[in-house]
Amino acid sequence: MALIESGRDASIFKYRKSVDRVRTLKTGVTCLMGGLGLFVGYLMQVLTGIPEEVAYTASILLFVGVGLVGFYLYALKLPQETAEMV
């Protein structure tokens, strides 16, 4: 009722939902790649004997960076109205 009284329509909820989807995807890709970086860091440390700090730090930063660049390239292909919300 408050929307009708203030002269607004329900489209304000649509915009927020799209923003949340894009942000959720970005967060999910970042977390997924961070987890993959942890796993690869563990493998690097166990199999090659690289010091633990170096293996974990390097692999996490590398994989999260790759995930963010991949998300950016994906976001370029989104429709213009959705891409503005990123």
C-alpha positions as CSV (number, residue, x, y, z in Angstrom):
1,M,0.0,0.0,0.0
2,A,2.9,2.4,0.7
3,L,4.1,2.0,-2.9
4,I,0.7,3.0,-4.3
5,E,0.4,6.0,-1.9
6,S,3.8,7.3,-2.8
7,G,3.2,6.9,-6.5
8,R,5.8,4.2,-7.1
9,D,5.5,0.8,-8.8
10,A,7.1,-2.5,-8.1
11,S,9.9,-2.1,-10.6
12,I,12.2,-0.9,-7.8
13,F,12.4,-4.5,-6.6
14,K,13.5,-5.8,-10.0
15,Y,16.6,-3.6,-10.2
16,R,17.8,-4.7,-6.7
17,K,17.3,-8.3,-7.6
18,S,19.6,-8.0,-10.7
19,V,22.3,-6.3,-8.7
20,D,22.3,-9.0,-6.1
21,R,22.6,-11.7,-8.8
22,V,25.7,-10.1,-10.4
23,R,27.3,-9.5,-7.0
24,T,26.5,-13.0,-5.8
25,L,28.1,-14.4,-9.0
26,K,31.2,-12.3,-8.4
27,T,31.5,-13.4,-4.8
28,G,30.9,-17.1,-5.7
29,V,33.6,-17.1,-8.4
30,T,36.0,-15.4,-6.1
31,C,35.4,-17.9,-3.3
32,L,35.5,-20.9,-5.6
33,M,38.8,-19.8,-7.1
34,G,40.2,-19.1,-3.6
35,G,39.3,-22.6,-2.6
36,L,40.9,-24.0,-5.7
37,G,44.0,-21.9,-4.9
38,L,44.1,-23.4,-1.4
39,F,44.0,-26.9,-2.9
40,V,46.7,-26.2,-5.5
41,G,48.8,-24.5,-2.8
42,Y,48.5,-27.6,-0.7
43,L,49.5,-29.8,-3.6
44,M,52.5,-27.5,-4.4
45,Q,53.7,-27.7,-0.8
46,V,53.3,-31.5,-0.5
47,L,54.6,-32.5,-3.9
48,T,57.4,-30.1,-4.6
49,G,58.5,-29.0,-1.1
50,I,57.9,-25.3,-1.7
51,P,57.7,-23.5,1.6
52,E,54.1,-23.4,2.9
53,E,53.8,-19.6,3.0
54,V,54.9,-19.2,-0.5
55,A,52.8,-22.0,-2.0
56,Y,49.5,-21.0,-0.4
57,T,50.0,-17.2,-0.9
58,A,51.0,-17.5,-4.5
59,S,48.4,-19.9,-5.5
60,I,45.5,-18.2,-3.7
61,L,46.4,-14.8,-5.2
62,L,46.9,-16.3,-8.7
63,F,43.6,-18.2,-8.7
64,V,41.5,-15.4,-7.2
65,G,43.0,-13.0,-9.8
66,V,42.2,-15.4,-12.6
67,G,38.6,-15.7,-11.3
68,L,38.1,-11.9,-11.1
69,V,39.5,-11.4,-14.6
70,G,37.2,-14.2,-15.9
71,F,34.2,-12.6,-14.2
72,Y,35.2,-9.2,-15.8
73,L,35.3,-10.8,-19.2
74,Y,31.9,-12.5,-18.6
75,A,30.5,-9.2,-17.3
76,L,31.5,-7.5,-20.6
77,K,29.1,-9.8,-22.4
78,L,26.1,-9.0,-20.2
79,P,23.4,-6.7,-21.5
80,Q,24.2,-3.0,-21.0
81,E,21.6,-2.5,-18.3
82,T,22.9,-5.4,-16.2
83,A,26.5,-4.5,-16.8
84,E,26.0,-1.0,-15.3
85,M,25.0,-2.6,-12.0
86,V,28.4,-4.4,-11.6
